[in-house]
Structures are given as C-alpha cells and as structure tokens.
C-alpha cells in the first residue's frame, strides 16, 4: 500500500458501488480504503477505469444516490 491511504466514507462507497453496477450498499460492512485512484475492499485491490467516468449517466447516478442514501450509514465505519 502507500502512506497516503485514506478511508472511504459511505457516500463515496455508495458512488463506487453504483459506478461499478454493484448492488447498492453491497460493501457497507467491508473495510474500504483508497490510495492513488485505487480502492481496496477487505485488502483486495479494485480499480475504477477512467472510461466509467466518461460514460457515466450523471442523472441516473444522482437518482440512485438519492434512492439508497437512507440505507447508507456510518455504523460499520465507526467500528473500524
């Protein structure tokens, strides 16, 4: 890893899940960290290709963020 690793907060994690077409809040109970544009979920490296940002539907993403935000929380993050 690297010295500038940072925790991924629930809002960013939910965005990450939506961009990767995962089930929303799929990683809510996982340890999710980021460094240099790469994410680590329970220690396993996952990257978001730049092409995802270019082709993403911002309106659809905003709708999904709003739809799932009530179920998104800090409970697990606080336990880390």
C-alpha positions as CSV (number, residue, x, y, z in Angstrom):
1,X,0.0,0.0,0.0
2,X,1.1,3.6,0.4
3,X,1.5,6.3,3.1
4,X,-1.5,8.3,1.8
5,X,-4.1,5.7,2.2
6,X,-7.5,7.0,3.3
7,X,-10.8,5.6,4.5
8,X,-13.7,5.7,2.0
9,X,-16.7,7.2,3.6
10,X,-20.2,5.8,3.0
11,X,-21.2,8.4,0.4
12,X,-18.1,7.7,-1.8
13,X,-18.5,3.9,-1.3
14,X,-22.1,4.1,-2.5
15,X,-21.0,6.1,-5.6
16,X,-18.3,3.5,-6.2
17,X,-20.9,0.7,-6.0
18,X,-23.2,2.5,-8.4
19,X,-20.4,3.2,-10.9
20,X,-19.4,-0.5,-10.9
21,X,-23.0,-1.7,-11.1
22,X,-22.8,-3.5,-7.8
23,X,-25.7,-4.0,-5.5
24,X,-26.1,-0.7,-3.6
25,X,-24.6,-0.9,-0.1
26,X,-23.0,-4.3,-1.0
27,X,-19.8,-3.2,0.7
28,X,-21.4,-1.4,3.6
29,X,-19.8,-3.9,6.1
30,X,-16.5,-4.1,4.3
31,X,-13.2,-2.3,5.0
32,X,-12.9,0.1,2.1
33,X,-9.8,2.3,1.6
34,X,-8.5,4.3,-1.3
35,X,-5.0,5.3,-2.4
36,X,-3.9,6.9,-5.7
37,X,-7.2,6.2,-7.5
38,X,-7.3,2.6,-6.5
39,X,-9.7,1.1,-3.9
40,X,-9.1,-1.7,-1.5
41,X,-12.0,-3.7,-0.3
42,X,-11.1,-6.0,2.6
43,X,-7.5,-5.8,1.3
44,X,-8.3,-6.7,-2.3
45,X,-7.5,-4.1,-5.0
46,X,-10.3,-2.8,-7.2
47,X,-9.9,0.0,-9.7
48,X,-12.4,2.2,-11.5
49,X,-11.4,2.6,-15.1
50,X,-11.4,6.2,-16.4
51,X,-13.8,5.1,-19.1
52,X,-16.5,4.7,-16.4
53,X,-16.4,8.4,-15.7
54,X,-16.6,9.3,-19.3
55,X,-19.7,7.2,-20.0
56,X,-21.5,7.6,-16.6
57,X,-25.0,8.9,-16.7
58,X,-24.9,11.6,-14.0
59,X,-28.7,11.9,-13.8
60,X,-29.1,8.2,-13.2
61,X,-26.3,8.2,-10.7
62,X,-27.8,11.1,-8.8
63,X,-31.2,9.3,-8.7
64,X,-29.6,6.1,-7.3
65,X,-27.6,8.0,-4.7
66,X,-30.8,9.7,-3.5
67,X,-32.7,6.3,-3.6
68,X,-30.2,4.4,-1.5
69,X,-28.9,7.2,0.8
70,X,-31.4,6.3,3.6
71,X,-29.9,2.8,3.9
72,X,-26.3,4.1,3.7
73,X,-24.7,4.8,7.1
74,X,-21.5,5.1,9.2
75,X,-22.2,2.3,11.6
76,X,-19.6,-0.1,10.2
77,X,-17.1,2.7,9.5
78,X,-17.2,3.7,13.2
79,X,-16.3,0.1,14.2
80,X,-13.1,0.1,12.2
